[in-house]
């Protein structure tokens, strides 16, 4: 390497010796690194007489490396040790030059970069040193950590702390796979418990007990004892597949595997996700009891981290380090860390510092005049799973309004998710006809489920913006329409075909009864007939009605007018803390768990819902994002229903609690009346100009008659228009041919198409 030295050379003609004037700071640090027995005055004189030029050259080399922020142990040893080993006073002991270089390197780094470690570096600190390495880490083309240090001791429990997207999971994966530069090869056994943010169909298809026995190499008795004796797995769970388990039980299974393996280093990524309080307490007790295992934890549950962690490793950025982060170690619990870094107080306070979430107002809900008027009511509702002998839920009595802020509480498996699925329409009460179950027909529901990542991860190689464009390009939520709860089954399709049904053309409310206009195949339009909702449901057209209601509700939200462009989508993603770097230019594969939550939440809120249903919303979000999330929910005008084990979070939003236990739902507390924000507002979206339109705007003629008509995106029945139809519509629009435009959009005579009111009802010639 070519080193540029901040010095000058003196080359007397009578001498071949070159004397380099090294930087004084570097030379002083080198002298401090020399063995202590050379500090005696007489030895120093002798040492300087014989070695001044070597010391100056080594100090200059070190200064060059420090200026480049290169503090790699191997680089320093290879470049400096050969020179120091020539010194008579250091050559007597084989390892003395290398030891001196390492001490010199540490002093130089602390001087140049600031002390990157705390009192954990003290030699009398308990615990065997498992690793002491320096490395850089990148993901894709992004540098996450640059020339940082990681030192782990046996028996310590480290909290790994940083923002969403900082690279915490990437670091844990690299440790688990031994991919860090300088990692001790073959000496340490690691076990990684992932957060469950990545859905693996092959993993979920495996048999629970067989998987546990094969992955841990432990006998059946040991596996069953921990599963059933400690964690209360049932025989059906043990004999089933992993995919049949809920999020909480899957996390328990991953923790069971980690306990049985008994690793040297245990890596836990959001281990409290989906867990009830009893299991979290068991995990705390287990971790506190470990004496010979080193634990590294990523978690946004501050109370849990405060209880188990002995040290904090913080992703930190300081201006004199350049653009990249480093790991900084702090000895002590989370509370001690916050005392040393007051800007990290959000770990103990649910408040955002700079991050802000902005939720869209829910919009008008037909017939709902106040925020306390109910849009959902359940009386004496039962639910029993098909084939089950007993009810999961019995005689449930509940109601909700736009003022509702409700937390659903209960142990894993109590029936919380079952209740939510009835409310969002995925399932129906098992005693329909004997109970009252009312949900407003135009209610827009956003459901962020426990396993909501599953759908996002079908688009891993796409950007978040591309995923949302696919999902909403037809002016309704395609992902919801294709979901199991809305998909038309072969049996229902046969009923539709036998009824000779071509499509449902419209819906009306007449004398308090919902009626649907049915168009049959090969029957003139004028003979269309209205059928009541109950009639169509009685025929078995359940999911067809759900799809129709969903599409009509989407139009009510203005989705047929909202442009699904990258610019519009990115503006929406910005409101949920997902900047352009990740939203437009990144791929979903590269998002962290917290960033995926932000994407799922943004997608759920695209249709301006009246009710937001959250199943374990605190999973994966960092503390700052949780603070922003809580603030946004409290300012939002819609209703909130959440399942959460984080009392700190749900109590900041919800004043009403539904406690699910033994099939019963007990209501405690009351939601306070809130300002009515679900009102009709004129939606304005800026149309992006391109191609000929941009040219015309720059100076060409504009067809003003054509501009008053909207572009064709979907026809009257909610189906996307073809490219050919879109071109025909554009030509008709320029000519002002209203009759042709109505024909292309399939608008029946006497009907006005929402969003295309300028085309009239077709009765005027």
N, C-alpha and C positions, 0 to 999 in steps of 0.2 A: 504493500500500500504506500501511496505517496502522502507523507505527512507534511503539512504546512506549519512551520513553527513560528510563533510570535517572538523571535529572538534574532540576534545577529551573531556572526561567527568572527572570531579573531584568529588570524592565521599568520603568526610571525614567521618570517622567512627562515629564522634559525631553529624553528621547532616544527615538528610534524603534528603536534598535539592540537586538537580542535576543542575549544572551550565554548559551550553553548550556554547562553544566559536564559535559564528556564523561568517560566512564570513563578513569581514568588509564592502565590497561594498553593500551587501544585507542589512546589519543592518543600514547603512547610508540612503539607499533609504527608508527603513521602517520609520526611524525617520522623513525624509522629508515628508512622507505621513501622519504623525500624524496631527490632527487638529491644526490650526495655533495658537489657544489660549494657547496651551501647550508650545509655543516657549519662553514664559517668563521664566526667569532664575529660579525663585523659584518653578514654576510648574514643570519644567524639573527635578529639584532635587528630588522633591516628587515623580514624576512619575517613575524615574529610581529606586528609593529605593524600590518601591512597585512592579516593573514590569520587572526588568532586565532579569530574567530567562525566562519570557514569550516572551519578545521581541527577545531574542536570539533564542528560539525554533522556533518562527514564521519565523524569518529571515532564519534559516536553512532549514525549510520546503520550503520556497519560492525559495531558492537557488537550491534545488533539482528539483523543478518544472521547473525552468528556464533552468537548464542544460539539461533537457529533451525537451526543447522548447515547453512546454505545457503552453500556456497562455490563456487557456479556462476560461472564466469568472466564470462559474458555479463551475469548479474544484477549483479555488482559493477561492471562497466564502465558499464552503463546507468544505475545509480543514483548512482555516485560521480564519474565523470569530468566530468559537467557542472559540478559545484561546483569541483573542482580546476582546471578550465580557466579559471575566472574569476580565478585568482591571477596577478598580473602576472609573478611569477618563474617560473611554469610555462607561461605562454601564449606564450612566445617560440618554442617548438619544438612542432610539431603533435602529435607522438606522445608527448610527455613526460607529459601527464596519464594516458593509458592505461597507459603503462609503470609509472608510479608506483602506479596502482591495482592492477595485477597483482602487483607486489612487495608491496604492502600486504596484498592478499588472501592471498598465500602465507604471509607472516609471521603473519597472523591465524589461518590454518588450522592451521599448525604449533603455534601457541600454544594454541589451543583443543582440537585433536584429537590432539596429539602429532605428531612428524615422520613423515609417511607415506611418505617416500622416504629413500634412503640416499645414498651418495656418487655415485650415478648422476646426480644433479642438478648435479654439478660441470661447469662450462663446458668444461673441458679434457678431459672424457671423450670417447674416440674414438667415431666413428660419427655419421652424419647423423641428426637427430631426425625420425622418421617420423610420430609422433603424440604429442600431449601434451594429453589431454582429461580432462574431469571428467564423470561420468555416474552415473545410477542404473540398475539392471537388475532386472527382475522376471520370474517365470515363473508364468503363471496369476495367482493372487491373492497369491503369496508374493514378498516383496521379498528378492532375493538379495544385492544390493549397493546401498548408499545413499551418494550423493554421494562417490564414490571417484574416484581418479585413476589413469590409465594412461598411461605414457610409454614408448615403444619407440624404440630406436635401431637403425640399420642395422648388420648384421653381428653383432648380439648373439643369443645363444641363451638363451631364458628358460624356466625350469621353472615351470609353473603348478601350485601345490600347494594342496590342500585336501581335506577329507573327502568321502566319497561323499555326493552330494546337495547339495553346497555350490553347485553351478551352474557348474562348470568347462566342461562341454560347451556349456551355454547361452551362456556368454560367447564361446567360440570360434565358435559359429554366428553370434552377433551381429556379431562382427568380420568374419567371412567375408562376411556379407550387407550390411555397412556400416550396421547398424541402431543403432549406438551414437551417443548424442548428441554432436555435435561431431566425428564421424569425418571425416577428409579425404575429400571426395567426388571420385571419378574419378581421383585421383592415385596410388593404390596398388593393385597387383594382388595379391590373396590367393588361396591355395589351401588347402582344408581336407581333410585325410585323416582320415575318420571311423574310429571304432574297430571298426565292423562289428556293433555291438550292435543296430542296427535292420535288420531283414530287409526288402528291397524286391524283390518278385517281378519287377517290370518291369526293374529293374537286372540281376538275376541271369539274365534271359532273353536279354540282349544277347550278341552275338558278341565274344569277347575282343579280337581285333586290330582289328576295325572300330570298336568302342567307343573303344579307345585312340587311334586315328587321328583320329576325329571330335572327341573331347573335348580333344585337345592341339593339333590342326591341324598335326601333324608328319607327315612322309612315312613310308611303310611301312618303309623301310630303317632309320630312326632307332628306330622302335618295336621292330622285330624284333631289332635289335642289342642293345638294353638287356634285352629279355625273355629272349632265348636266350643272348646272349654273357655277360651279367653275372649274371642271376638264374636261368638254367638252365631256362627253360620249355621243354617239349617241343613238337613240331609238333602233337601231339594237343591239348595245352592251348591253344595259340594259335588253333587252328581250332575249338575248342569254345566253349561258352557259359560265362559267368561263374559261374553256379550249379553247374556241374560241378566247379569248383575247390574244394579244401579251404579251411579258414579261413586257413591260412598262405599259400597261393598267392593268395587273394583280397587279403590285406594287401599282398603283393608287387606285385600289379597296381595297387592304389591308390597305393603309393609310386612305382611307375614313372610313373604319370600326373603326380604332383607333381614328379618330377625333370624330366620333359620340358617342363612348363609354365614352369619357371624364374620363380617369383613373387617379388614384393618381400617378402611376409610368408607364411611357410609354417606352417600350423597342424596339428600332429600330435596326434591323440587316441589314446592307447594304441598307438603304432606298433609296439611289439615283440610285441603279441598274436599268438599262434600261430607266431611266427617261430622258426626254429632258430638255433643260435648263430652259424653261418656268415653268415647273412643279417643278424643283428643287428650283427655286426662290420662288414659292408659298410655298413650304415646309419650306424653311428658314424663311420666314415671319411668318408662322404659329407658328413655334417653338419659335421664338423670342418673340411672343406675349403671350406665356404661363406664367402665374404668379403663379398658384397653383399646377401645374403638374411638377413632377420630370421626367427628360428624361435621359435615358442611351442609347448611340449610339455607334454602331460598324460601322465604315465606313473607306474606304481607300481613300476617296475624301477629301484631306487635306483642300482645299479651303472651302468646305462646313463645315467641322468641325471647322475651324478657325472662321467662321462666326457665328456659333450658340452656341458653347460650352463655359461654364464658368469654368469647371474643367476638369482635366485629371486623369483617374485611369489607372495605367500602370502595366502590368504584368512584374514583375521584378525579377531578380535572383542576389543574392549577395553571395559571397563565404562563409561567416560565417553563412549563413542560411542553409547550407547543400545542398542537390541535388534539392530541390523543389522551385517553384516560390511563390511569395506573391504579393498581390495588394498594390501598393503604390500610395497615393493620392497627386496630385499637383494642387494647386489653380492657376487659370488663364487659358488663352487660349492656344492653341497648340504651338504658337510661344514662350510663356513664358515657357512652358514645355521643349522645345528644348534648350532654354538658360540654363536651369538647368541640362539637360541631353544632352550634345553635340553629343553623339554617336547616338542620334535619329534624326539627321539632315536629314536623308533620307526621312523624312516625308515632307520636303520642297524641296528636291532635288531628281530628278528621276535618282538615281544611286545606284547600288548594292554595299554592303560592302564586303561580303564574298560569297554570292550566285552567281553561274554562270550557265546559261543555254547553252547547246551545241546542235545546230540544225544540222542534217545531210545535206550534200550537195545534191542538187536536182538531179544530174546526167544528162546524155545526153538526149536531146529532138530532135528527128530526123528532120533534115532539118534546125534546128535553129543554126546559126553559130555565132551570136552576141547577146549581152544582150539587144539590142534595136530592134531586129527583132520580129515582132508581132506574138503572138500565139493565140490571140483572137481579133475579130473585129465585131462590130455591126454597121449597117447603116440602119437608118429609121425603127428601131425595135419598135413594139407596143406590149403591153401586156394587156389583158382584162381577168378578172376572169370569169369562166363559169357562165352564167346567168346574168352577170353584163351588164348594158346599156352603160357605159362609160369606156374608157381605164384607167387603173391605171398608165401606162407609155405610152408615145406617142413620136414617132420619136426620139428614142434614138440613139446617135452616139458616140461610144466609141471604144478604142483599148487598148490592154495591151501587155507588153513585160516582159522579166525577170528583167528589170530595174524598173518596175512599183512599186511604193509605194504609194497607193491610200487610202484616207479616204473618206467614203461616209457619207455625212452630210444631216440632214433634221429632221423635226419634227416627233414625233410618228405617224405612219399611213401614212407617205408621200409616201411610196413605196420602202424604202431602202432594206428591206429583200426580197421583190418581185424581185428587180433587181438582188440581189445576187443569188437567187434560179435559175434564168435563166442562170447565168454565170456558176454555178456549175452543171447544167444539170438536176435539179429537175423538171423544167418546160421548155416549149418551147414558142417562140414568137407566138402571136395569128395571126400574118400576115405572116406566113411562105410562101415563094414563092414570096412575094412582098417586101421582105427586104433581106439584107445580114447579115447572122449570122454565123460566122466562129469560130470554136474552134478546135485547133490542136487535131488530133485523139489520140495521145499518151500523152496528157497532164495529169499529175497526180495532183489532187486537194485534199487538206486537208481542210475540212469545219468544223469549230468549231462554231456550231449554238448557238442561244440564249438558246434553250432548249436541249443542248447537254447532260445535266445530265440525261435526260430521259432514254437513252440507257444504260448508266453506271449503273443506279439504277435498272435495271433488273437483276443485278448480285450482290446484296447487301451483300450476305453471302460469296462471293468469294473474294480472294485477288486480287489486281490490276494485278499481274503477271498472275494469272489464267484467268482473264477476257481477257487480251491481247492474251494469248495462244489460247483461244476459238476463238477470233476474227480473228486471222491470221494463224491458224494452216493449212489451205488449200492453203497457199501461195498467198492469196488475201484477201481483206477486206470483210469478211462474213457479218459484220453488214451493210455495204453499200449495198451489193448485196441484202440483205433482206429488205432494207428500201423501203418506199413507192415509191420513185422516180425510183427505179431499179427493184422492184418486178414485175414478169410477172403476169398479170391479167388473170382471167379465159377467157376473150374474146381473149386476145393475145395467150393464150395456145391453144385455138380452132383453131386459124389461123395456128399455128405451126403444130398441128396435121393434119389439113386438107391438109397442104402442104407436109405431110409425112416426115417431117424433123427429122433426128436423131440427128444432131448436126452440129455446125460450126467448121470446123477442122483447118482452118488457115485464115490468112488475108494477102493481098499484096497490094502494091501501084503500079498501072500500068497506065502509061501515065497521071499521076496526079489524077487518080480515085481510090478510095479505093474499093477493091473487096474481097469478103469473100467466102472461099471454103465451099460448102454446101454438107454434106453427108446425103442422104436420106435413110430411112429404107428399108431393103431388096434389096438394089441396090448395086452392087459391087463397091468397092472403086475406081477402075479405071474410073468409070463413074461419079465421083464427078464433080460438076459444080461450076464455079465462078459466083457470082451475085454481082452487084455493090451495094454500100451502099444505094443509092437512090431507087434502085429496092426493096430491103428488107424493107426499111422504108415505101415505098409506099404500100407494102403488109400489113403493120401494125405491123411488128416485131420490134417495137421501143425499148422496154426494153431488148429484147434479144441482140440487137446490143450494147446497153449500157453495158450490163454485159460482153459481149465478149471483148469490148474495155477496160473495167476496168481490166479484168484478164490479157490481153496482156500487158497493162501498168504496172501491178504489176510485171510481169515477167521481163519487161525491167528494173525495179528497183532492181531486184535480189532477190525478196521475195521467189522464189522457192529454192534459195540456202541458205537463211538465216535461221539458226536453231531457232526454237521457243521453246527454253529451258528457264527454270527459270533464269539461269545465264545470258543468252544473254538478256533477257527481263529486268532483274534488272539493267544490265549495261546501258541499254537505259533509264530506269526510273531515274537512278542516274543523267543523263544528263539534267533532267528536275526538279531536286530538290526534288525528292521523294525517300528518302533513304530506305534501306532494311527493317527497322523496320515497315514501312507502306506498301512498295511495295510488299514484299514477305510474311511477317508474319502477316500483318494486314488485316482487311476486309474493303471493300469499305464502309460498313455501318459506320465504325469508322473514316472516313476521314472528315476533315473540308471542307467547300466550296472551299477554296483556293487550298487544296490538290486535290480535285476532278477536278478542272480546270487543274492542272498540269498533272493528269492522262489522261484527255481528250486530252490535247495538245500532250502529249507523244504518245498516240495511233494514233492521226491524222498524226504525223510525222514519223511513223514507215515505211511507204512506200516511203520515200524520195520525197515528192511532189515538183512540180515546182511552184505551186500557193498555198499560205496559205490564206484562207478566214476566218476572225474573226468577229463574231457578238457580240459586247460588250465584248471585251477580258479583260477589266480591272475589271469586276465584280468579287468579292471574293478574288482577289490576294492582298496580303499585299504590302506595299510600297517597301520593299526590293526585292520582287519577280517581281514587275513591273519594277524596275530598271534593273534587270537581263534580263527580257523579252525584254525590249527596246534595250538593248545592243546586245542581240542575234539576233534580227530581223535586226539590222543595219549591222551586220557582215555576215548574211546569204546570199546565192547566188540566192535564189528564189524570186518570186514576192509576194507582200503583198497587200491584199485588206481588209480593215476593216471598220466596222460600230462602231463608238464610240462617246460618248458625252463628253469624257475627252480630252479636247484640249491639256492639258499638255502632255498626252501620245501620241495621234496620231500625234501631231506636231513634236514629237521627232523622228518619223519614216517616216512619209508621207509628201512629198512636193507637192503632187498633190491632189486636192479635187474635188469630184463629188457631187454637191449640188442638191438634189432631192426636187422639190417643184412643186405642181400643175401638176403632171404628166410629167414634164420636167426634164432633167438631164443636168446641166450646169457644164462644166469642167473649173477649175481654177488651175493655177500653172502647173508645169511640173516636171515629175520624171527625175532625173539626171541619165546619163549613169553610169552603174556600172561594176565592173570586171566580166567577164564571168566565172562563176563557174559551170555551167551546162554542164560539159564535161564528156566523157566516162572515167571511172576509173575501174580498176580491183578490185572487191569486195573480201575481204578476211574475212572469218569467221572461228574462231577456233572451230573445231569439238570437242564436249565433249565425252571422252571415258568412257565406262562403261562396267560392266560385263566381258565377255571373252576378250574384246578388251583391257581393263585395265590390265588383267592378262598377255595377250600376250606382251603388252608394257613393263611389268615388267621383262620379261625374256623368254617368249615363242617365237615360230616361227611366223613371220608375213608373210602373203601372199602378196608379193609386187605387183604381177600382179593385185590382186583385189583392192588394194588401189588406183590405178589410176582412178577408176570409182567412180562416185558420188553415194551416197545412193539414193534409190527411195522414193520420198515423194509424188509427183504428176505425173500423166502420161502426154503424149504429149498434151492432150486436157484440162489440168488444173484440172482434177478430182483426188481426193486423192486416192492413191493405198490402197487396203485392206491389212489387216495384213498378210493374206495368200500370196498375191502377193509380199509383202515386204520380206517375208521369202524366197520365190522362187527367188526373185531378188538377195538377199544376197548369196544364194547358187550359182547362175549363175555367180555372180561377182567373187566369190572365184575361180571358174573354168575358168574365162575369157571367158564365153560363150556369145559373143556379140549378136548373133542372138536371143538367148532366152531373153536377157535383153531388146532388142528392141521390141520384141513381148509383153513382160509384160508391157512395157510402151506405147504400142499401137502407135509406131512411124511409120508413113507411109513410104513406100519405096521412096527413093529420097529426104527424109526430114532429116534435122539435128535438133535435139531437143536442144534448148538453155539450157545450164547448163550441158548437156550430150554430148558435141561435140566429146568426145572420142569414142562414139558409132558409129560415122560416119553417112553416109547417106543410108546405107544398100545396096549399089550397088557393093561393093567389097566382094568377097567370101574368 
